[in-house]
Amino acid sequence: MKAKSRRLLASLGLILWLGVYVWAAATIGSHFAAAPVWAQIAYFAVAGIAWIIPLRFVFDWVGKAPDSPMR
């Protein structure tokens, strides 16, 4: 796959992933409204960092050398 195609696919995947993740984190976070402050802080600290972990693999894939052309 060409680098340009990988970047486009990764960009679309990133937008989709962030939309789903924000929706899920907000939905789960709404259940913490009545929780103690320490539980809210713990949840939002984890939720605020956890979204980036799966993207490491996407960025590694996008940054790899392009496939050699077929001859």
Distance bins in CASP14 RR format, pairs under 12 A and 6 or more apart:
PFRMAT RR
TARGET T0000
AUTHOR 0000-0000-0000
RMODE 2
METHOD distances of the structure
MODEL  1
1 7 0 0 0 0 0 1 0 0 0 0 0
1 8 0 0 0 0 0 1 0 0 0 0 0
1 9 1 0 0 1 0 0 0 0 0 0 0
1 10 0 0 0 0 0 1 0 0 0 0 0
1 61 0 0 0 0 1 0 0 0 0 0 0
1 62 0 0 0 0 0 1 0 0 0 0 0
1 63 0 0 0 0 0 1 0 0 0 0 0
1 64 0 0 0 0 1 0 0 0 0 0 0
1 65 0 0 0 0 0 1 0 0 0 0 0
1 66 1 0 0 1 0 0 0 0 0 0 0
1 67 1 0 0 1 0 0 0 0 0 0 0
1 68 0 0 0 0 0 1 0 0 0 0 0
1 69 0 0 0 0 0 1 0 0 0 0 0
2 8 0 0 0 0 1 0 0 0 0 0 0
2 9 0 0 0 0 0 1 0 0 0 0 0
2 62 0 0 0 0 0 1 0 0 0 0 0
2 64 0 0 0 0 0 1 0 0 0 0 0
2 65 0 0 0 0 0 1 0 0 0 0 0
2 66 1 0 1 0 0 0 0 0 0 0 0
2 67 1 0 0 1 0 0 0 0 0 0 0
2 68 0 0 0 0 0 1 0 0 0 0 0
2 69 0 0 0 0 1 0 0 0 0 0 0
3 9 0 0 0 0 0 1 0 0 0 0 0
3 10 0 0 0 0 0 1 0 0 0 0 0
3 61 0 0 0 0 0 1 0 0 0 0 0
3 62 1 0 0 1 0 0 0 0 0 0 0
3 63 1 0 0 1 0 0 0 0 0 0 0
3 64 0 0 0 0 1 0 0 0 0 0 0
3 65 0 0 0 0 1 0 0 0 0 0 0
3 66 1 0 1 0 0 0 0 0 0 0 0
3 67 0 0 0 0 1 0 0 0 0 0 0
4 10 0 0 0 0 0 1 0 0 0 0 0
4 11 0 0 0 0 0 1 0 0 0 0 0
4 62 0 0 0 0 0 1 0 0 0 0 0
4 66 0 0 0 0 1 0 0 0 0 0 0
5 11 0 0 0 0 0 1 0 0 0 0 0
5 12 0 0 0 0 0 1 0 0 0 0 0
5 61 0 0 0 0 0 1 0 0 0 0 0
5 62 0 0 0 0 0 1 0 0 0 0 0
5 66 0 0 0 0 1 0 0 0 0 0 0
5 67 0 0 0 0 0 1 0 0 0 0 0
6 12 0 0 0 0 0 1 0 0 0 0 0
6 13 0 0 0 0 0 1 0 0 0 0 0
6 58 0 0 0 0 1 0 0 0 0 0 0
6 59 0 0 0 0 0 1 0 0 0 0 0
6 60 0 0 0 0 0 1 0 0 0 0 0
6 61 1 0 0 1 0 0 0 0 0 0 0
6 62 1 0 1 0 0 0 0 0 0 0 0
6 63 1 0 0 1 0 0 0 0 0 0 0
6 64 0 0 0 0 1 0 0 0 0 0 0
6 65 0 0 0 0 0 1 0 0 0 0 0
6 66 0 0 0 0 1 0 0 0 0 0 0
6 67 0 0 0 0 1 0 0 0 0 0 0
7 13 0 0 0 0 0 1 0 0 0 0 0
7 14 0 0 0 0 0 1 0 0 0 0 0
7 58 0 0 0 0 0 1 0 0 0 0 0
7 59 0 0 0 0 0 1 0 0 0 0 0
7 61 0 0 0 0 0 1 0 0 0 0 0
7 62 1 0 1 0 0 0 0 0 0 0 0
7 63 0 0 0 0 1 0 0 0 0 0 0
7 64 0 0 0 0 0 1 0 0 0 0 0
7 66 0 0 0 0 0 1 0 0 0 0 0
8 14 0 0 0 0 0 1 0 0 0 0 0
8 15 0 0 0 0 0 1 0 0 0 0 0
8 62 0 0 0 0 1 0 0 0 0 0 0
9 15 0 0 0 0 0 1 0 0 0 0 0
9 16 0 0 0 0 0 1 0 0 0 0 0
9 58 0 0 0 0 1 0 0 0 0 0 0
9 61 0 0 0 0 1 0 0 0 0 0 0
9 62 0 0 0 0 1 0 0 0 0 0 0
10 16 0 0 0 0 0 1 0 0 0 0 0
10 17 0 0 0 0 1 0 0 0 0 0 0
10 54 0 0 0 0 0 1 0 0 0 0 0
10 55 0 0 0 0 1 0 0 0 0 0 0
10 57 0 0 0 0 0 1 0 0 0 0 0
10 58 1 0 1 0 0 0 0 0 0 0 0
10 59 1 0 0 1 0 0 0 0 0 0 0
10 60 0 0 0 0 0 1 0 0 0 0 0
10 61 1 0 0 1 0 0 0 0 0 0 0
10 62 1 0 1 0 0 0 0 0 0 0 0
10 63 0 0 0 0 1 0 0 0 0 0 0
10 64 0 0 0 0 0 1 0 0 0 0 0
11 17 0 0 0 0 0 1 0 0 0 0 0
11 18 0 0 0 0 0 1 0 0 0 0 0
11 55 0 0 0 0 0 1 0 0 0 0 0
11 58 0 0 0 0 1 0 0 0 0 0 0
11 59 0 0 0 0 0 1 0 0 0 0 0
11 62 0 0 0 0 1 0 0 0 0 0 0
12 18 0 0 0 0 0 1 0 0 0 0 0
12 19 0 0 0 0 0 1 0 0 0 0 0
12 58 0 0 0 0 0 1 0 0 0 0 0
12 62 0 0 0 0 0 1 0 0 0 0 0
13 19 0 0 0 0 1 0 0 0 0 0 0
13 20 0 0 0 0 1 0 0 0 0 0 0
13 21 0 0 0 0 0 1 0 0 0 0 0
13 54 0 0 0 0 0 1 0 0 0 0 0
13 55 0 0 0 0 1 0 0 0 0 0 0
13 58 1 0 0 1 0 0 0 0 0 0 0
13 59 0 0 0 0 0 1 0 0 0 0 0
13 61 0 0 0 0 0 1 0 0 0 0 0
13 62 0 0 0 0 0 1 0 0 0 0 0
14 20 0 0 0 0 0 1 0 0 0 0 0
14 21 0 0 0 0 0 1 0 0 0 0 0
14 51 0 0 0 0 0 1 0 0 0 0 0
14 52 0 0 0 0 0 1 0 0 0 0 0
14 54 0 0 0 0 0 1 0 0 0 0 0
14 55 1 0 0 1 0 0 0 0 0 0 0
14 58 1 0 0 1 0 0 0 0 0 0 0
14 59 0 0 0 0 1 0 0 0 0 0 0
14 61 0 0 0 0 0 1 0 0 0 0 0
14 62 0 0 0 0 1 0 0 0 0 0 0
15 21 0 0 0 0 0 1 0 0 0 0 0
15 22 0 0 0 0 0 1 0 0 0 0 0
15 55 0 0 0 0 0 1 0 0 0 0 0
15 58 0 0 0 0 0 1 0 0 0 0 0
16 22 0 0 0 0 0 1 0 0 0 0 0
16 23 0 0 0 0 0 1 0 0 0 0 0
16 54 0 0 0 0 0 1 0 0 0 0 0
16 58 0 0 0 0 0 1 0 0 0 0 0
17 23 0 0 0 0 0 1 0 0 0 0 0
17 24 0 0 0 0 0 1 0 0 0 0 0
17 25 0 0 0 0 0 1 0 0 0 0 0
17 50 0 0 0 0 0 1 0 0 0 0 0
17 51 1 0 0 1 0 0 0 0 0 0 0
17 52 0 0 0 0 0 1 0 0 0 0 0
17 53 0 0 0 0 0 1 0 0 0 0 0
17 54 1 0 0 1 0 0 0 0 0 0 0
17 55 1 0 0 1 0 0 0 0 0 0 0
17 57 0 0 0 0 0 1 0 0 0 0 0
17 58 0 0 0 0 1 0 0 0 0 0 0
18 24 0 0 0 0 0 1 0 0 0 0 0
18 25 0 0 0 0 0 1 0 0 0 0 0
18 48 0 0 0 0 0 1 0 0 0 0 0
18 51 1 0 0 1 0 0 0 0 0 0 0
18 52 0 0 0 0 0 1 0 0 0 0 0
18 54 0 0 0 0 0 1 0 0 0 0 0
18 55 0 0 0 0 1 0 0 0 0 0 0
18 58 0 0 0 0 0 1 0 0 0 0 0
19 25 0 0 0 0 1 0 0 0 0 0 0
19 26 0 0 0 0 1 0 0 0 0 0 0
19 27 0 0 0 0 0 1 0 0 0 0 0
19 51 0 0 0 0 1 0 0 0 0 0 0
20 26 0 0 0 0 0 1 0 0 0 0 0
20 27 0 0 0 0 0 1 0 0 0 0 0
20 51 0 0 0 0 1 0 0 0 0 0 0
20 54 0 0 0 0 0 1 0 0 0 0 0
21 27 0 0 0 0 0 1 0 0 0 0 0
21 28 0 0 0 0 0 1 0 0 0 0 0
21 47 0 0 0 0 1 0 0 0 0 0 0
21 48 0 0 0 0 1 0 0 0 0 0 0
21 49 0 0 0 0 0 1 0 0 0 0 0
21 50 0 0 0 0 1 0 0 0 0 0 0
21 51 1 0 1 0 0 0 0 0 0 0 0
21 52 0 0 0 0 1 0 0 0 0 0 0
21 53 0 0 0 0 0 1 0 0 0 0 0
21 54 0 0 0 0 1 0 0 0 0 0 0
21 55 0 0 0 0 1 0 0 0 0 0 0
22 28 0 0 0 0 0 1 0 0 0 0 0
22 29 0 0 0 0 0 1 0 0 0 0 0
22 47 0 0 0 0 1 0 0 0 0 0 0
22 48 0 0 0 0 0 1 0 0 0 0 0
22 50 0 0 0 0 0 1 0 0 0 0 0
22 51 0 0 0 0 1 0 0 0 0 0 0
23 29 0 0 0 0 0 1 0 0 0 0 0
23 30 0 0 0 0 0 1 0 0 0 0 0
23 47 0 0 0 0 0 1 0 0 0 0 0
23 51 0 0 0 0 0 1 0 0 0 0 0
24 30 0 0 0 0 0 1 0 0 0 0 0
24 31 0 0 0 0 0 1 0 0 0 0 0
24 47 0 0 0 0 1 0 0 0 0 0 0
24 50 0 0 0 0 0 1 0 0 0 0 0
24 51 0 0 0 0 1 0 0 0 0 0 0
25 31 0 0 0 0 0 1 0 0 0 0 0
25 32 0 0 0 0 0 1 0 0 0 0 0
25 43 0 0 0 0 1 0 0 0 0 0 0
25 44 0 0 0 0 1 0 0 0 0 0 0
25 45 0 0 0 0 0 1 0 0 0 0 0
25 46 0 0 0 0 1 0 0 0 0 0 0
25 47 1 0 1 0 0 0 0 0 0 0 0
25 48 1 0 0 1 0 0 0 0 0 0 0
25 49 0 0 0 0 0 1 0 0 0 0 0
25 50 0 0 0 0 1 0 0 0 0 0 0
25 51 1 0 0 1 0 0 0 0 0 0 0
26 32 0 0 0 0 0 1 0 0 0 0 0
26 33 0 0 0 0 0 1 0 0 0 0 0
26 43 0 0 0 0 0 1 0 0 0 0 0
26 44 0 0 0 0 0 1 0 0 0 0 0
26 47 0 0 0 0 1 0 0 0 0 0 0
26 48 0 0 0 0 0 1 0 0 0 0 0
27 33 0 0 0 0 0 1 0 0 0 0 0
27 47 0 0 0 0 0 1 0 0 0 0 0
28 35 0 0 0 0 0 1 0 0 0 0 0
28 39 0 0 0 0 0 1 0 0 0 0 0
28 40 0 0 0 0 0 1 0 0 0 0 0
28 43 1 0 0 1 0 0 0 0 0 0 0
28 44 0 0 0 0 0 1 0 0 0 0 0
28 46 0 0 0 0 0 1 0 0 0 0 0
28 47 1 0 0 1 0 0 0 0 0 0 0
28 48 0 0 0 0 0 1 0 0 0 0 0
28 50 0 0 0 0 0 1 0 0 0 0 0
29 35 0 0 0 0 1 0 0 0 0 0 0
29 39 0 0 0 0 0 1 0 0 0 0 0
29 40 0 0 0 0 1 0 0 0 0 0 0
29 41 0 0 0 0 0 1 0 0 0 0 0
29 42 0 0 0 0 0 1 0 0 0 0 0
29 43 1 0 0 1 0 0 0 0 0 0 0
29 44 1 0 0 1 0 0 0 0 0 0 0
29 46 0 0 0 0 0 1 0 0 0 0 0
29 47 1 0 0 1 0 0 0 0 0 0 0
29 48 0 0 0 0 0 1 0 0 0 0 0
30 40 0 0 0 0 0 1 0 0 0 0 0
30 43 0 0 0 0 0 1 0 0 0 0 0
30 44 0 0 0 0 0 1 0 0 0 0 0
30 47 0 0 0 0 0 1 0 0 0 0 0
31 39 0 0 0 0 0 1 0 0 0 0 0
31 40 0 0 0 0 0 1 0 0 0 0 0
31 43 0 0 0 0 1 0 0 0 0 0 0
32 38 0 0 0 0 0 1 0 0 0 0 0
32 39 1 0 0 1 0 0 0 0 0 0 0
32 40 1 0 1 0 0 0 0 0 0 0 0
32 41 0 0 0 0 1 0 0 0 0 0 0
32 42 0 0 0 0 1 0 0 0 0 0 0
32 43 1 0 1 0 0 0 0 0 0 0 0
32 44 1 0 0 1 0 0 0 0 0 0 0
32 45 0 0 0 0 0 1 0 0 0 0 0
32 46 0 0 0 0 0 1 0 0 0 0 0
32 47 0 0 0 0 1 0 0 0 0 0 0
33 39 0 0 0 0 0 1 0 0 0 0 0
33 40 0 0 0 0 1 0 0 0 0 0 0
33 43 0 0 0 0 0 1 0 0 0 0 0
33 44 0 0 0 0 0 1 0 0 0 0 0
34 40 0 0 0 0 1 0 0 0 0 0 0
35 41 0 0 0 0 1 0 0 0 0 0 0
35 42 0 0 0 0 1 0 0 0 0 0 0
35 43 1 0 0 1 0 0 0 0 0 0 0
35 44 0 0 0 0 0 1 0 0 0 0 0
36 42 0 0 0 0 1 0 0 0 0 0 0
36 43 0 0 0 0 0 1 0 0 0 0 0
37 43 0 0 0 0 0 1 0 0 0 0 0
37 44 0 0 0 0 0 1 0 0 0 0 0
38 44 0 0 0 0 0 1 0 0 0 0 0
38 45 0 0 0 0 0 1 0 0 0 0 0
39 45 0 0 0 0 0 1 0 0 0 0 0
39 46 0 0 0 0 0 1 0 0 0 0 0
40 46 0 0 0 0 0 1 0 0 0 0 0
40 47 0 0 0 0 0 1 0 0 0 0 0
41 47 0 0 0 0 0 1 0 0 0 0 0
41 48 0 0 0 0 0 1 0 0 0 0 0
42 48 0 0 0 0 0 1 0 0 0 0 0
42 49 0 0 0 0 0 1 0 0 0 0 0
43 49 0 0 0 0 0 1 0 0 0 0 0
43 50 0 0 0 0 0 1 0 0 0 0 0
44 50 0 0 0 0 0 1 0 0 0 0 0
44 51 0 0 0 0 0 1 0 0 0 0 0
46 52 0 0 0 0 0 1 0 0 0 0 0
46 53 0 0 0 0 0 1 0 0 0 0 0
47 53 0 0 0 0 0 1 0 0 0 0 0
49 55 0 0 0 0 0 1 0 0 0 0 0
50 56 0 0 0 0 0 1 0 0 0 0 0
51 58 0 0 0 0 0 1 0 0 0 0 0
52 58 0 0 0 0 0 1 0 0 0 0 0
52 59 0 0 0 0 1 0 0 0 0 0 0
53 59 0 0 0 0 0 1 0 0 0 0 0
54 60 0 0 0 0 0 1 0 0 0 0 0
54 61 0 0 0 0 0 1 0 0 0 0 0
55 61 0 0 0 0 0 1 0 0 0 0 0
55 62 0 0 0 0 1 0 0 0 0 0 0
56 62 0 0 0 0 0 1 0 0 0 0 0
56 63 0 0 0 0 0 1 0 0 0 0 0
57 63 0 0 0 0 0 1 0 0 0 0 0
57 64 0 0 0 0 0 1 0 0 0 0 0
58 64 0 0 0 0 0 1 0 0 0 0 0
61 67 0 0 0 0 0 1 0 0 0 0 0
END
